[in-house]
Every structure is written in C-alpha cells, then in structure tokens.
C-alpha cells in the first residue's frame, strides 16, 4: 500500500469512490465522461499548496481509498493553521481492513508536519458508523455543524 498525491488520471476512480455509498450516489455522478466541474475542481485543488487530494493505492495499483486534506489559516488560538479532512472513502471491498485508519494516520501526521493546531472533520448524521470510527481515532464531538446549501438539493437526503 502507498498513499500518494492524486493525479488527473485518478479523478475517475476518486469520483467512483465518492459515488459508492447511498449518500454519495445522490450527490455524485461517475458517468463517463465526467462532468466538467470535477475537472475544474481537481485543477484548483491540485494547483493550491494548501490542498491535497490523496489516494491510497494497493500493491497492484488499484485506488482503494481517498481523502482531501486542506490547510486553513485562522486567527483564533493566537493564529495558526488547522487541517480539514474531507471526502474520505475506502472502496467497499476494502472496508474493515484497516485502510481507513492508515489514511487517517497519514493525514494526522501530515497535519503535524505542517504545524497545524488541530485536525477537524465533519460527518453526515446518517453515517453513525463513520462517527464511531472517527471517535476510535481520538476525534471528539465538540461542536454542532451547520450548512447552508446554495445550489439545489445536494444534501443527500
């Protein structure tokens, strides 16, 4: 296994992972050709040193997981950086094998390496198993998050 920065050729695999679960199927479309908005988003992520889209690749070259790690500057806590983890997915056939833990350990270490004050994430309330997994990694529920969707019903409801 290895974790590496995602390249343009990985985008279809990442989108397929994002669309693999019930909530993702309602929000994503892995139909080929991919919607141009995926390519625009990838180019913006890839060009910005404060964002990393990474894939976890098996020994045979299969993309088995992904996550996006973003670094955000802020003034609270006397200024500094926080790391935001988003779009975490492990392929269905690899769930329960420890790959998610490997991805998170990498992300947390990268946040430390970049001198982040904290690592944060959100999880959908319809994913209680994900919440339990994050808590097993040491994350604690400290805030209640709110979102205001500005374009259509992308809530996954």
N, C-alpha and C positions, 0 to 999 in steps of 0.2 A: 504494500500500500504506500501511496505517497500523496501528499497534499501539494497542489501547485496552483499558481495563478491561472484562472481560466483564460483561454484564448477564444478567438472568434469561432473557431471550429467546434468549441464546446457548447456554444449557445443553444443549439437544438436539444442537446442532452440535458442541459440545465432546465430549459423550459419544460421538457417532458417530465423531469423530476417534480417541478413545481405544480404540474397539472395532474400528478399521480394520485392525489388523495381527494376525498369528497369536496372539501372547500376549494382546493386548487382547480378542480375540474370546472367549478362555477366561475372562476376568475381568469383562467389561462386558456390558451389555445395552442396546442403543439402541432396544429395542422401545418403541413408544408405546402407552399412556402410560408415561413413565419411572418407574422405581422411586422411591418417596418419599425414599429415602435420598440420592439425587442432589440433590434439592431441599434437604434438611436440610443436607447438606454445603456446597452453594453458599451458603446463607444464612449459615452460620458463617464461611466464607471471606470473603464479601462484607462482613460486619459487623466483621471484625478488621483493624485497620490494619497488622498485621504480615504479612498475607497478601494477595497479589494474583493473581487469575486473569485472564490477559490473552488476547486473541485477536488474530491478525494477519488483517486484513481486506483483501481485494483491492479495487481501484478500483470494481468493480461490486457491492461489498457482500458478497461471499462470504467466509465464515470459512475461511481456508486453513491456519491453524495456531493452536496454543495452547501455553501453559505456565503453571505455577503457580510463583510466586516467594514464598518465605516467609523472614521475617527472625527469627532466633533469637538471643536474648541468651545469653552464656556467660561463665564466669569465667576460663577459660584464656586465655593470651596477654594477661594483665592486664585481662581483661574486655573486652567489646565485643559486636559483632554479626557474625553470619555469615549469608550468604544461601544458601538451599537452593532449587535448581531441581528441579521435579518435573513429571510429566505433560506432557512435551514431545511434540508431534505436529505434523507437517506433512501435509496431505492428499496422498494418493498421487500425484495428477496434478500436484502442485507440487514433489515431491521432486526434488532435484538442480538446483533453480533459484536457490538462494541464500537462500530464505526462512528456513530453519533458522538460518543464520548471522545473518540480520537479527534474528530473535527473541533469539538469544544475545547479540548485541551490545547490544540494548536492555536485557536482564536484567543484564548485567555493568555497564553504565553506571548503571542504577538502583541496583545494589548499591554502586557507588562514591558515588553521590549520597547514599545513606543511610549512608555512612561504615562500610560493612562491612569486616571484616578479610580475609575470603575468601569465595569462592563455591564451593559444593560441590554434587555431584550423585551419584546412583548410576545404574547402568545394568545391565540384566539381562545375565547372562553369555551368553544366547542371542542377543544383539544385537551381534555384533562390529563391524558397520558403524557402529553408533551410537558405540561406543567409539572407533573410528578418527576419526569426526567430532569428538567432544569433544576428543580429543588434538590435532586440527588447529587447534582454537580456543585451545590453550595449557593445557588441563587435563592434569594428570599423575596417574598411578595412584600413590597414596601410602599407601593403607590397604586392608585387606580388609574388606568389609562383611558383616554377618550379619543375618539377620532371623528372627524367631520369629512365625509366623502364628498368631493366636489364634482365628480363626473360619473353620473349614472349609479346604478346599484352594483357596486363592486364589493359589497360587504361579505359575500359568501353565505348569505342567509338563504 
